[in-house]
Amino acid sequence: MERTTKIRNKIEELFISRKLAVLTTSNAGQPYTSLVAFWGTNAN
């Protein structure tokens, strides 16, 4: 299987199996995290 296809399949698996993600940023050297919901669709 081509490397790009493997990566795409892994990302699709993550979108199917997870409904929440952690978004991390920083400001003035301080870390901030936010719990965010997301939804993925098949773009094909």
Buried (B, 14 or more C-beta within 10 A) or exposed (E): EEEEEEEEEEEEEEBEEEEEEEEEEEEEEEEEEEEEEEEEEEEE
